[in-house]
C-alpha cells in the first residue's frame, strides 16, 4: 500500500513496521510463520567485533507484563556474520539491518567498517547502551559526550543509513538524541530496555545471574511513548519507536507521539505473526479515517 510507505534516511520502507534486534534472531527463524517481505525491515541480532559467549544462566526472567533479560550480546562476531549469516539473509525482500555493539569506540568503528562493505546491508543500528570499558563501564548512551563520540567516529566509516539506538536509563533522553543528530545520525531508535531486577523470595536470590537486566514488554510502553514524544520535539531526524508494542493500536500511539516507524520486540515471543498483524491494522486504520499516508499521523496529537 502506497499510504504505508515511510522513509528513514536513505531507506524507503514499504511500511513502518519492523522487528527489534534480539527478539527476531536473523529473520530466518520466523520464515515458517510470516513472509518477511511484508515487513518494512528486520533488525537482526546484536553483532560485535569479536565473538561473545554471553552471560551465565539464568539470564531471562518473566515479570508482570514484561520480561527481564541479560543475554549479554551472545553472537559469533562480525566476521562470522559476514561469511555465514549474511549470505543466508541478503536476498530477503525487505531491509535487513544489523544492530552493532561494542565495548570501545574502536570496536564499533571496526565492526561498522566491515558491514559497510556489504552491498545488501543498507543500514546499521548502533546500540549505545553497551558499557564503555575505557570509561569505567558507564554506557555510551548515558553521556552526551560518549554518545556523540561513537556516532562521530562510526559516521566516518559508514556512509549508509546510520540509526542510533538510545538508552532510556538517562535523565534527559532528548539531550542524547540531539548529540547524536549533531554528529550525523540519520535516525534514532528508542527505547532500549530499562534497568530492572527481580528476586526469588524462596531462595532469596536474584533471578538473573547478572543480578540486574533489561526490562521490556507492555509494562514499559507508557514511558517509551513519553520519551518518543520528548525526542520528537527535540530533533529533526526520524524516530523509530519501540517499547511494549503488542498490536496496531500501540503502533498508532507511537506514531502519534512522533515515530516515523516502529519496532516490535518482546511480543514476537508471544505471537510470531504480530508484526504482520500490526501492518494490516495500521492499513485498516488509515482507510477507516480516510488518511492518505501514515506520514500524516506522525506527531499529530490533538491536545486537550
N, C-alpha and C positions, 0 to 999 in steps of 0.2 A: 504494500500500500504506500503510495507516494506521501500520504499525510503522516506516515510514521517515520520518515527519514529524518536523521539529525546528523550534525557534523561535530566531530571532536578533533581539533587540529586539522590535519590533512585527511582524516578518515571520514568517509561518508558511510554511516551505518544505515542499514535497511530499516532498523527500528531502534528504540532507545534501550532495549533490554539486553543486558549482558550477565555473565556469571562471574562470581567473585573468586579470586585466587584462593587456593587452599580448600575450596569446597567442591571443586569440579574436576579435580585431577588434571589430566591433559586433554579433556574432552572425549577421548576415546572410550572412557569408562561409561559414558552416558549415551552412546550411539544406539544402544538397544532400546532406549526409552524415548528419545526425541531425535528429530532431524536438526543437527547443529546449524544447518543453512537457514533455519527460521529465526536465528538469533542475530542481534546486532554485533555480538562479539563474545569471545571466550577468553577470560583471563586465566592463564594456566598456573600451575603450582609454582610457589616461590622458588627461585633459582639463585644459587650463589656461585662464586668463582670456583671454590673447591667443594668436594663432596661433604655433606654433613649427615651424621647419623641421627640427629635429633635428640630429644631429651629422653630420660628414662621413663618407663611406665610406672604408675598410671599418668597419662597425660591428657585425658579428657574426662570431664565430669558434667553430668546434667544438672541444671539449676532450674528454678521456677521460670518458665517462659524463656529459657535460653540454655546456653552451654558454656563451659569454660574449656579452653584448650591451651596446651603448652607443648605442641608437637615439636617445635624447635627447628622449623625450616628443613626438615629431612628431605634431602634430594641428592642426586648423584653428580651434581656440579654442571657448570655450563658446557664444558666440552662434551660430556655425555649427552646433554640435551641436543647440542648441535649435530652430533654424529648419529644418534639413535632415535631421539624423540621427534625432532624437527621433521625428518623425512616422513614420519607417520602422520603428522598433523598439518603439514604445509598446504595441502590441497583441499582442505575442508572449505566449503563455500561460506565462510564468514571470516571475520578478523580474529586471528589468533594472536594474543598479546601476552608477553612474558612479564611476570612480576619479578623484579630484581631486588635482591637483598645483599647486605654486606656488613662487615664489622669495621671497615675503614673506607675512607673516600676512594682510596686506590682500588679496593675490591670492587666497588660499584663501577668505577670507570673501566676497569679491565673486563668485567662481565658485560657491560653495555657495549663496549667496543666489539666484542665477539659477536653479539647479537645484531649489531648494525650491518654486518656483512651478509645477513640472511635476506634474500630477495623478498620472501613472503612473510616477513616479520615486520609489519608496518608501524609498530609502536611498542614501547615498554612502559611498565608501571613501576616507579621507584618506591619501594617500601621503606620509608624513612622512620619507621617505628623500631628499627633494629638498634641494639646498643652499640655506641661508638666506643670501641675499645681504647682509642687514643685519648678519650675524654672521660675516662673512669667509668664507662658503662652507661652514661646518660644517652638516651635515644636521640638519634639525629633530629627527629621531628619535634623534639621538645624545646629546641632553641632556634630562634630565627637565624642566628649566625651559622650553625652547623647545617640547618636545612638549606640555607642559601648556598653554602659552600659545596655540598654534594650535588645540588642541582646545577650549579655553575660548571663544575668540572665534568659532569656527565653530558651536559649540553654541548660541550666542546667536541665530544667523540660520537654523539648520537644525533644525526641530522633529521631523523624521522620524528613522528609524533611522540612527545615526552609527557607522560602523565605522572604526577607525583601524588602518592597516597599518604594522606595526612593522619597523624595520630590524634585521637581525641583527648589524650591524657595531658592536656595543657590548660593554662589559664585562659588564653585567648587564641583560638584556632585561626581567627581572621588574620592575625599578625603573621603566622606561619604561612598562610596562603599567599599573602601579599609578598612575603620574602621570596617564595619560590617562583611566583609570577614574574617578579623583577629580574630573576636570573634565567628566564627563558622557558619555564614550563608552559606547555601548550594547554594543559588542563590539570585540574586537581580531582582526586577521588577521595571521598570521605563518607563515613568514618571507618577507621580500623577499629579493632576491638578495644574495649575498656579494661583496665587492670582490675581483676577481681580475685576472690578467694573463697573456698568452701572447705568446711571441716566436717569429718566424720565424727559424730559425737560419741559413738560407741568405742572406737579406737582412740578418740581424741587426737587424731592425726589429720593433717591436710589431705584433701582428696587428690591433689596433684603432687607429683614428685618434686616439682619446682616451687611448691607452696602457693605461688600466685600464677595466674594465667590470664588469657584474653577472653573477656565475656562478650558473647554475641547472641543474636536471636531477637525475638519480638520485644523482650524487656528493654532493649536499648533504643528502640525506634523513636520515641518522643525526643530523646536527647539528640539523636542523629539528625532528625528533621530540623531541630533548632539550630544545630551547627551548620547545616547546609544553608539555612536562611541567613545566618550571620555572614557566611563566606560569600554568598551571592551578592550581598550589599557591599562587599569589600574588594572584589576582584572583577576583572573584565573577561577572563578566560572561562571556558565551560567547566561545569562541575558535574562529576559523576557521583551520584548519591547512593549510599548503601547503609544498612544497619537495621536488621529486623524485617526486611521486606518479605512478605509471605503471599501477597496477592496483588491484583491490579489496582485495588483501592490504595494500598500502601504506596505503590509506584506513583500513582497520580499525586498523592500527598507530597512525595519528594519532589516531583516535577513542579508543583505549585510553589514549593519552598525555594526553588531555584535550580534544580538539577536538569541539565540537558539530557542526561541519560542516567540509568540506574544499574546497579549490580545486585543480583540475587545470590545470597551466600548460604547461611545455615539452613534455610528452608529446602535447599536441594537435597539434604539428607532425609527430609520428611517426604517430599514429593519430587522425584527426579524430573517430572514434566512441568514443574511450577513455572519455569521461565517462559515456556511456550504459552501456557495458560494466561500469563500476565500480558504477553504480546497481544493475544486475542482480546483480552479485557480492555486494554488501552484503546485498541482499534474500535471496539464497540462503544466506548465512552465518547470518543471523538465523533463518531457517527450520530450518537444519540443527542449530543449537544451542538451538532452542526458546526464543528470546528474543523477547519481545512487542514491544519498542520499541528503536530504536537508542539512545535516551537511556540505556538501562540499561547501555550499554557505555562511556559517556563517563568517562574517567579510571579505569576499573576494571581496573587492573593487579594481577595476583596476584604479589606479591613473594616471592622465594625465601627 
